[in-house]
Amino acid sequence: MMFSTDKSKVMCFGFNNKEVEYILGNHRLSAVKEERDLGVTIRVKSSKHCAKVAAASNAVLGMICRTFLCKG
């Protein structure tokens, strides 16, 4: 299987990880704190993705509440 070195990145999880430099072919892979794949933001802490999903659902809830006159 061929890997695209431009699209490949390194993300470390856990505590006390040594910052090791990874090389694929002749290309040094960049280390990232978060990455987005298939619409999901992957991060060591998932709070940013959860906040984005909560904001989107609150927007939909607000639209539903504004649509109905009788909420009672």
Biotite code that builds the C-alpha atoms (Angstrom):
import biotite.structure as struc

atoms = struc.array([
    struc.Atom([0.000, 0.000, 0.000], chain_id="A", res_id=1, res_name="MET", atom_name="CA", element="C"),
    struc.Atom([1.327, 3.429, -0.920], chain_id="A", res_id=2, res_name="MET", atom_name="CA", element="C"),
    struc.Atom([1.072, 6.179, 1.697], chain_id="A", res_id=3, res_name="PHE", atom_name="CA", element="C"),
    struc.Atom([0.796, 9.870, 0.875], chain_id="A", res_id=4, res_name="SER", atom_name="CA", element="C"),
    struc.Atom([3.502, 11.606, 2.877], chain_id="A", res_id=5, res_name="THR", atom_name="CA", element="C"),
    struc.Atom([1.793, 14.978, 2.388], chain_id="A", res_id=6, res_name="ASP", atom_name="CA", element="C"),
    struc.Atom([-1.400, 13.742, 4.054], chain_id="A", res_id=7, res_name="LYS", atom_name="CA", element="C"),
    struc.Atom([0.246, 11.707, 6.830], chain_id="A", res_id=8, res_name="SER", atom_name="CA", element="C"),
    struc.Atom([0.627, 13.269, 10.270], chain_id="A", res_id=9, res_name="LYS", atom_name="CA", element="C"),
    struc.Atom([1.676, 12.145, 13.747], chain_id="A", res_id=10, res_name="VAL", atom_name="CA", element="C"),
    struc.Atom([-0.569, 12.520, 16.802], chain_id="A", res_id=11, res_name="MET", atom_name="CA", element="C"),
    struc.Atom([0.533, 11.296, 20.236], chain_id="A", res_id=12, res_name="CYS", atom_name="CA", element="C"),
    struc.Atom([-1.931, 10.214, 22.909], chain_id="A", res_id=13, res_name="PHE", atom_name="CA", element="C"),
    struc.Atom([-1.300, 9.658, 26.593], chain_id="A", res_id=14, res_name="GLY", atom_name="CA", element="C"),
    struc.Atom([1.029, 11.170, 29.134], chain_id="A", res_id=15, res_name="PHE", atom_name="CA", element="C"),
    struc.Atom([4.824, 11.422, 29.180], chain_id="A", res_id=16, res_name="ASN", atom_name="CA", element="C"),
    struc.Atom([5.197, 10.752, 25.464], chain_id="A", res_id=17, res_name="ASN", atom_name="CA", element="C"),
    struc.Atom([8.629, 11.360, 24.072], chain_id="A", res_id=18, res_name="LYS", atom_name="CA", element="C"),
    struc.Atom([8.540, 13.650, 21.074], chain_id="A", res_id=19, res_name="GLU", atom_name="CA", element="C"),
    struc.Atom([9.995, 11.310, 18.488], chain_id="A", res_id=20, res_name="VAL", atom_name="CA", element="C"),
    struc.Atom([10.523, 12.380, 14.891], chain_id="A", res_id=21, res_name="GLU", atom_name="CA", element="C"),
    struc.Atom([8.886, 10.019, 12.414], chain_id="A", res_id=22, res_name="TYR", atom_name="CA", element="C"),
    struc.Atom([10.123, 9.701, 8.838], chain_id="A", res_id=23, res_name="ILE", atom_name="CA", element="C"),
    struc.Atom([8.195, 8.057, 5.996], chain_id="A", res_id=24, res_name="LEU", atom_name="CA", element="C"),
    struc.Atom([10.404, 7.582, 2.972], chain_id="A", res_id=25, res_name="GLY", atom_name="CA", element="C"),
    struc.Atom([12.422, 10.797, 2.766], chain_id="A", res_id=26, res_name="ASN", atom_name="CA", element="C"),
    struc.Atom([9.692, 12.958, 4.295], chain_id="A", res_id=27, res_name="HIS", atom_name="CA", element="C"),
    struc.Atom([9.525, 14.007, 7.957], chain_id="A", res_id=28, res_name="ARG", atom_name="CA", element="C"),
    struc.Atom([5.956, 13.665, 9.276], chain_id="A", res_id=29, res_name="LEU", atom_name="CA", element="C"),
    struc.Atom([4.557, 16.707, 11.042], chain_id="A", res_id=30, res_name="SER", atom_name="CA", element="C"),
    struc.Atom([3.258, 16.412, 14.598], chain_id="A", res_id=31, res_name="ALA", atom_name="CA", element="C"),
    struc.Atom([-0.246, 17.818, 15.174], chain_id="A", res_id=32, res_name="VAL", atom_name="CA", element="C"),
    struc.Atom([-2.452, 18.394, 18.219], chain_id="A", res_id=33, res_name="LYS", atom_name="CA", element="C"),
    struc.Atom([-5.707, 17.806, 16.315], chain_id="A", res_id=34, res_name="GLU", atom_name="CA", element="C"),
    struc.Atom([-6.797, 16.472, 12.941], chain_id="A", res_id=35, res_name="GLU", atom_name="CA", element="C"),
    struc.Atom([-10.113, 16.444, 11.088], chain_id="A", res_id=36, res_name="ARG", atom_name="CA", element="C"),
    struc.Atom([-11.149, 13.266, 9.290], chain_id="A", res_id=37, res_name="ASP", atom_name="CA", element="C"),
    struc.Atom([-14.561, 12.457, 7.807], chain_id="A", res_id=38, res_name="LEU", atom_name="CA", element="C"),
    struc.Atom([-16.078, 15.517, 9.499], chain_id="A", res_id=39, res_name="GLY", atom_name="CA", element="C"),
    struc.Atom([-14.875, 14.537, 12.968], chain_id="A", res_id=40, res_name="VAL", atom_name="CA", element="C"),
    struc.Atom([-12.183, 16.531, 14.736], chain_id="A", res_id=41, res_name="THR", atom_name="CA", element="C"),
    struc.Atom([-9.850, 14.121, 16.481], chain_id="A", res_id=42, res_name="ILE", atom_name="CA", element="C"),
    struc.Atom([-7.996, 15.671, 19.386], chain_id="A", res_id=43, res_name="ARG", atom_name="CA", element="C"),
    struc.Atom([-6.331, 14.475, 22.545], chain_id="A", res_id=44, res_name="VAL", atom_name="CA", element="C"),
    struc.Atom([-9.154, 16.243, 24.381], chain_id="A", res_id=45, res_name="LYS", atom_name="CA", element="C"),
    struc.Atom([-12.468, 15.984, 22.567], chain_id="A", res_id=46, res_name="SER", atom_name="CA", element="C"),
    struc.Atom([-13.863, 19.207, 24.052], chain_id="A", res_id=47, res_name="SER", atom_name="CA", element="C"),
    struc.Atom([-13.499, 21.241, 20.835], chain_id="A", res_id=48, res_name="LYS", atom_name="CA", element="C"),
    struc.Atom([-15.455, 18.705, 18.785], chain_id="A", res_id=49, res_name="HIS", atom_name="CA", element="C"),
    struc.Atom([-18.125, 18.370, 21.498], chain_id="A", res_id=50, res_name="CYS", atom_name="CA", element="C"),
    struc.Atom([-18.518, 22.154, 21.696], chain_id="A", res_id=51, res_name="ALA", atom_name="CA", element="C"),
    struc.Atom([-18.965, 22.357, 17.912], chain_id="A", res_id=52, res_name="LYS", atom_name="CA", element="C"),
    struc.Atom([-21.625, 19.625, 17.918], chain_id="A", res_id=53, res_name="VAL", atom_name="CA", element="C"),
    struc.Atom([-23.423, 21.218, 20.884], chain_id="A", res_id=54, res_name="ALA", atom_name="CA", element="C"),
    struc.Atom([-23.472, 24.618, 19.157], chain_id="A", res_id=55, res_name="ALA", atom_name="CA", element="C"),
    struc.Atom([-24.943, 23.091, 15.986], chain_id="A", res_id=56, res_name="ALA", atom_name="CA", element="C"),
    struc.Atom([-27.648, 21.237, 17.918], chain_id="A", res_id=57, res_name="SER", atom_name="CA", element="C"),
    struc.Atom([-28.498, 24.383, 19.924], chain_id="A", res_id=58, res_name="ASN", atom_name="CA", element="C"),
    struc.Atom([-28.936, 26.269, 16.634], chain_id="A", res_id=59, res_name="ALA", atom_name="CA", element="C"),
    struc.Atom([-31.372, 23.618, 15.374], chain_id="A", res_id=60, res_name="VAL", atom_name="CA", element="C"),
    struc.Atom([-33.228, 23.656, 18.697], chain_id="A", res_id=61, res_name="LEU", atom_name="CA", element="C"),
    struc.Atom([-33.532, 27.459, 18.488], chain_id="A", res_id=62, res_name="GLY", atom_name="CA", element="C"),
    struc.Atom([-34.937, 27.195, 14.974], chain_id="A", res_id=63, res_name="MET", atom_name="CA", element="C"),
    struc.Atom([-37.518, 24.638, 16.139], chain_id="A", res_id=64, res_name="ILE", atom_name="CA", element="C"),
    struc.Atom([-38.524, 26.813, 19.107], chain_id="A", res_id=65, res_name="CYS", atom_name="CA", element="C"),
    struc.Atom([-38.968, 29.871, 16.865], chain_id="A", res_id=66, res_name="ARG", atom_name="CA", element="C"),
    struc.Atom([-41.127, 27.857, 14.448], chain_id="A", res_id=67, res_name="THR", atom_name="CA", element="C"),
    struc.Atom([-43.883, 26.859, 16.881], chain_id="A", res_id=68, res_name="PHE", atom_name="CA", element="C"),
    struc.Atom([-46.163, 29.477, 18.421], chain_id="A", res_id=69, res_name="LEU", atom_name="CA", element="C"),
    struc.Atom([-47.583, 27.294, 21.180], chain_id="A", res_id=70, res_name="CYS", atom_name="CA", element="C"),
    struc.Atom([-44.826, 25.658, 23.209], chain_id="A", res_id=71, res_name="LYS", atom_name="CA", element="C"),
    struc.Atom([-46.929, 24.699, 26.045], chain_id="A", res_id=72, res_name="GLY", atom_name="CA", element="C"),
])
